Amino acid sequence: MTGKPHKQPFVIGVAGGASSGKKTVGDMIIYQLHDQRVVLVNQDSFYHSLTSEELSKVHEYNFDHPDAFDTEKLLSSIEMLKHGKSVDIPKYDFKSYKSGVSRRVNPSDVIILEGILVFHDPRVRNMMNMKIFVDTDADVRLARRIRRDTSEKGREIGMVLDQYSKFVKPSFDNFILPTKKFADIIIPCGGDNHVAIDLIVQHIRTKLGQHDLCKTYPNLYVIHSTFQIRGMHTLIRDAQTTKHDFVFYSDRLIRLVVEHGLGHLPFTEKQVTTLTGSVYTGVDFCNSAVQAIKLLLKKGTSRSACGLQRVSKD
């Protein structure tokens, strides 16, 4: 009604095996992002309530399988939070194996979605601005699971080990571990890795700044920083760098910006016949785009380099 655009939250996914320390990592990130409004959503909240038949064979039920979760409800809940709406997140009772009283979750600047299989469904992954995989040794995860299930859930060690060998380990190998490739950041040793979490929080703060800029200016594109780019930035900022190197590396950075910009010029699909007689489907830039390419490649970078040369003299 006010006409103001809604501020999209920054969504962080934290995945990893059971008892790997995902929630600990999420809590530590929340603690360090003390000046941000952050909410933690657990995938465990979206377990399906078991039917009477499933309850009668609960020890044969695989809670580490993708089908054990109500992914559609998880999707709708995160979608509502992203659109600035409060949502009721169910609380799963692991004694009755049913969803209990819900808790109201309000929209926040940052949403941390934590769970063993939050990277499994591509629709959930595509909602995330950053994906973190907590990589903890299998023996450590098993020891933590035994300690937790025997003390908090009153289970016998034999039952815990039987469930681990039947369901937990096979599901980790088949469904959880393969999603590690989708992670932007991998944390070894989970919540015990304080150095990694400190670096991640710094990285998140940087990303949040870029995220806010991109929301304010929809035509702004941020080039992903690499060690090569950071190396060139280091050289041109170094007071000891020679004028020749300053101009050379500045010109390389400018060319990267120009090449990235060319990827956003308007084009149409075009098919051409190669020298071997095969058909290749490519793109054809519009006339204005072609002129822009010629101008940028022939004159833009050389003029910029001359400008930088004058700056370096000053």
N, C-alpha and C positions, 0 to 999 in steps of 0.2 A: 504494500500500500504506500510505503514511503518512497518507492522507486529506487532505493539503495540496493546495490548488488549484495547478495549473501556472501559472507566470508567463508570460503571453503576451508575445512580443517586439514591438518597435515596428518595423514594416516601412516602409522608405523606397524608393520607386522613382525612378530617375534615367534619363530617356529623352532622346533627341535624335538628330540625324543622325550618320552615321559621321564620326569625327575631330572631333567638336564639343567634346570635352573632358569627356565624361561620367565617365570613370575618374578624371581629375584632380580633378573636383569630389568624387567619392566618396572619394578618398584624402585630400583636404583636410578633409572632414567627419570622417572617421575620426581624423585627426591632432588635430583640435580637440576631439573628444569623447573625450579621453584617459582620462577617469575612467569611461567606459562600455565594456562588452564589446561590440565591434562586429565584424561579419563582412561582407565584400563578396562578392557572388555575381554573376558575369558571365553575361549571356544567351548570349554567344559559346560558353560551355562546352556548350551544348545544341544545337549544330548537328547535323543528321543526318549520319552517315557516308555518303559517296557510294558508290554502286554502281559496278561495273566500267564499265557503260555511261555513267554520269554522269561518271566519271573521264576517259573517252575524249573527252568534250566539256566538260571542266571550265571552259573559257573562255566557254561559253554558259550556265553555271549561275548563277542569280541568288541570291547570298547575302544580299541585302537584302529578300527576300520572306518573308512570314510562314510559308509552308510550308517554308522552309529550316530551321526550328527544331523541335526535339522539345518542344513546349509541354506535352504531357502529363507528360513526365519532369520538366520544370521545376516544374510545379504540385505534383507529388508530393514533390519535394525540398524546396520551400518549406514545404509542409504538414507534413512531418516535422520541420523546424527549428522551426516554430511550436508543435509539440506536444512540444518538448523532446528530440527524438531527433537523434543524429548522422547525417550523410548523406554518401555518397561522391559528390562532384561531378566529372564527367569533365573532362579537359583536352583540348581539341580541337587537333589538329595540323594547321596550315594548309599543311604540305608534303605530307602523305599524305592530307589531307582526311578523316581518321577520328578517332574519339575515342580518346585515348591513356590513360595511367595516371591513375587518379582520385586526388583529394586528399580527405582526411577533413575535413569541416567540422562543428564542434561548435555546439550551440545557443548563442545569444548574446542579450544584452538588446536589441540593435539589429541588424537585417538590412538591408543596402543592396543592392538588386537593380538592376543597371545593364545597359542594352542599348538598341539602336536601337528595338526594338519591344516593350518591356516594358509599354506602355500599350495595345497593340493588342487583346489578348484580355481581355474583361471579367472573366473568372475570375481572371486574374492581377491586374488592377487592383483588384478587390474585396479582395484580400489586403493592400493597402497602407494604411498610416495617413497617409502623406504622399507626394505625387507632385511631382517636380521635373523640369522640362523645360529642357535646356541649349540655348539658342538662339544659335548662332554663324553668322556670315555664310558664305554658300555658297563664296565665293572662298577664305576662310581654311580652310574644311574641305577643299576640293580641294587647296590647297597642302600642307596637312598630310598628306593621303592620298598625294600624289605622293612626298613626302619619306619617308614611312614604307614604302610599298610598294617603292620603288626601293632603299632602304638595307637594310631588314629582310627583304624577301622576294625581292630580286634581280630584280624585274620591270622591263621596259622602260617608258619614259614613255608611248610610244604605246599599249601594252597597258593601262596604267592609265587613260589618257584614254578609250580605247575602252570599257572596262568601266564607267567613270563615266557616259558618255553613254547607254550601252545599258541599264544596270541601276540604278546607284546613284541618279542624279538622278530617274528616273521613280518608283522605289520610295519615295524621300523624299517626293516630291509626292503620291503615291497612298496611302501607308501610314503614314509617320512623321509628317509635318507635320499631318495631320488629328487625331492624338492629342494635339497641343499643347493642345487645348481641355479635356482632362481634368486638366491640371496644376493643382496648388494654387499653385505658385510657378514663375515663369519667370526663368531666369538668362541675361541677355544677355552675350555675350563669354566664356562658359564659365569655365574655371579662372583666367582672367586677372582676373575680377571678384572681387577679394578682399573688397570691401565687402559685396557681395551674399552671399557665402559666410559672412562673419562674422554678418550679420543672420540668415541661415538657421539657423546653428548655435544662436544665441540662441533662435530660434523653436522649434527641435527640442527644446532643453532645457525650454522651457515646456511643449511638447506631451508630452514624456516624463513630466513631473510630473503633468499631467492624466491621461495614460494610466495611470500607476501608481495614481492615486486611483480611477479608474473600475474598475480591476481589483480594488482592495481593497473598494470599495463598489459592487456591481453595480447598485444603484438610483440611483446618482449620475449626473446629466446636466449637462454643461458647455455653457453657452450660448456660441455662437461670438462672439468679440470683434470688434466693428466700430469704425470711427472715431467713429460716433455714441455708442456705449457708452463708449469711452475718453474722449471729450470730456466726457460727463456725470460719469464718475469723476474727471476732472481738476478739474471745477468743485466737486464736493462735498468734495474733498480740499484745495482751496485755502483757506488761512487767511483770505484777503481776501474770500471769497464771503459775500454777505449771508445773513441767516437765511431770508429769503423764497426766494432762489434755491436755498439748500441744501435746503429742504423740497420745492420744486417739482421739482428734478432727482432727488432721492432717491425721490420718489413715482413719477416716470417709470421709474426703474430697477426699483422694486418691481413696477410694473405689467407690465414686460417679463418678470420672473420668474414672476409669476402667469399671464400668457398662455402662457408656455412650459410651465408645469406643467399647464395645462388640456389640452394636447395629449396628455398621458399618462393621462387619466382613462378608465375603461372605457366602451365604447359598443357598440352593435349597428347593423348596416346597416338603413336605413329608406328606403322609397320614398314620395314625396308627389306629389300632383298640383298643378301650378302654376295660376295664374289663366288662362294661355293654353291649359290642357288637356294640356300635355305632362307627362311623368313625369320627376321628378328623383330620382336615387338619392343619398341623403346618409347621415347618421349620427344616431342617437338615443342620447343619454347615459342611463345608468341612473339610477334615482331618487336614489341617494346622490351620484352625480356632479353631478346638477342642483342638489342642496342645497349641495354644496361650491362650485359656480360662483356661486350667489347670495350665499353667505356671503363668498366672496373678493372678488367685485366690489363688493358693497354696503358691507361693513364692513372687510374686511382691509386695503385700501390706505389708507383714511382713518385707521384706528387706527394703522397703521405710521407715517403721516405725522405724527400727533400725537406719537407716541413719539420720532420723530426731531426734532420741534420742541423737545421737552423736553431732548433730548440737546444740541441746538445752543445752548440757553440756558445749560446747564451749561458 
